[in-house]
Amino acid sequence: MATSAEADWVSRFADEVIAEAERRAPGKTIVCASGLSPSGPIHLGNLREVMTPHLVADEIRRRGHDVVHIISWDDYDRFRKVPAGVDSSWSEHIGKPLTSVPAPPGSEYPNWAEHFKAPMIAALAELGIEFHGISQTSQYTSGVYREQILLAMRERERIDAILDRYRTKEKPAPAKKQQKGALDEAEAAAAEAAAEGSGAAGEDDGKVAAGYFPYKPYCSVCERDTTTVTGYDDETTELSFTCACGHAETVRLSEHNRGKLVWKVDWPMRWAFEGVVFEPSGVDHSSPGSSFVVGGQIIREVFEAEQPIGPMYAFVGISGMAKMSSSKGAVPTPADALQIMEAPLLRWLYARRRPNQSFKIAFDQEIQRLYDEWDSLERKIAEGAALPADVAAYTRAVGTAAGPLPVTPRPLPYRTLASIVDITTGHEEQTLRILRDLDPEHPITYLDETRPRLDRAAHWVTTQVPAEQRTRVRDEPDTTLLASLDDRRRESLRLLLDGLDDHWSLDGLTTLVYGVPKIQAGLAPDTKPTPELKVAQREFFALLYELLVGRDTGPRLPTLLLAAGAPRVRTLLGG
């Protein structure tokens, strides 16, 4: 695999991270990091937060360095809002830590955070992503960060002064249409995220009437963070606060474990505590006053450490869907994507694009073209004709330093498998019959040869293809249409039927259906199509679709013919 600086973005970042780690602490384990909040479904946009450091850490590991990829689960964050589809009564838990909120109705998990972490953890395992998970609930409630919290409180005036440099800065205006047209969906969404601050610029930073306090306690009565610090004594570490529920309390911060640092202090504290060298951040962190920008100053001036290096990563969209938001619910997750595509393909989508490039993940018909592109890349690599960067992205997609990911033994075209599942409605015997006929010289003998790709295509058809677009082969011939045909069209059907037996394979039927109009025009079968010939072919195809499925379009005709079977094709075409 190419690993030069010119080869791909992953190699370039790996070079930088290794050099930076050696400068900071030679010989120590290199720490790459991600952070995820299980406040709702962890979607495919969030996956970029994980895939970027995973790919870099994996490249570092491939080179023989000691590296760890940590994922901080922000499960001690406050419950902000009830996602769509969850009973509105859950609003009574707003303000509590995510691990103190009951899981959604019917869940097998002990709390809200674990419910949304579980499918992400399973998806990461399927994707071959090795990581060390850190629960922030566990860290805070066990007192792991006690010294860091006390330091932040002692240095609260310094932190307040840093934050004050940005409090008066205006947020970027929302994206507007340009003179040459609107921003594309991904750019507009990224600009919107930056404008909103995505929980960064708009986050409660600890400023209250009594002064500035970077620590936010959870109330010991109602468990919410609807608290206001009213005083703090550096010498005794006594912290006084009131809560919106009416409770007032004084605790010793040297013993108190039910609260956390505000986000803009919490993040740089963790960078310093974990010794993070590489961590990417979303486009929202490029705005003035964002937690990444402010955190860079806080880590240097307060925690006396260095900020991680790492890129800003761009928006990830879904074909036909607007910007993803966990709080709004109904957003595709990595687990959803892995039901319709194999893990290497999903990894490839993230590996082939630089982090600052936005892209979309297809849940619509575009997934068929995507798989065609993937299969074409595999052929180019086998032939030695692929570019080095494409080889690198492919290599990172199909395996990790730990070894290769599972693959489909006989990877037939996704669109072919989808068509077969569509036509047979998933009937396994019928599916195997058609698969066996695709290539009689090298027949598929059992369905497992085509799995898991067959199962992914089946799931896509049953969940993503609208009922009105599903294919249903006619039970009886359209006698009215057959009787109305002129001599030329009758002749085209006769030529097709006469050639069925000799062309009963996917390639053979492809040659046959494209060849009939050529024969009628007195041309050789290998003639390149002229504009006139293409018109004749389209007319012939439309006739076949009408007679076979009752509409003028459908799945690829060779696949459709194989699926229907020769006897049924003869009946429906008047043979």
Order of alpha helices (4+ residues) and beta strands (2+ residues): alpha-beta-alpha-beta-alpha-beta-alpha-alpha-alpha-alpha-beta-beta-beta-beta-beta-beta-beta-alpha-beta-alpha-beta-beta-alpha-alpha-beta-alpha-alpha-beta-beta-alpha-alpha-alpha-alpha-alpha-alpha-alpha-alpha-alpha
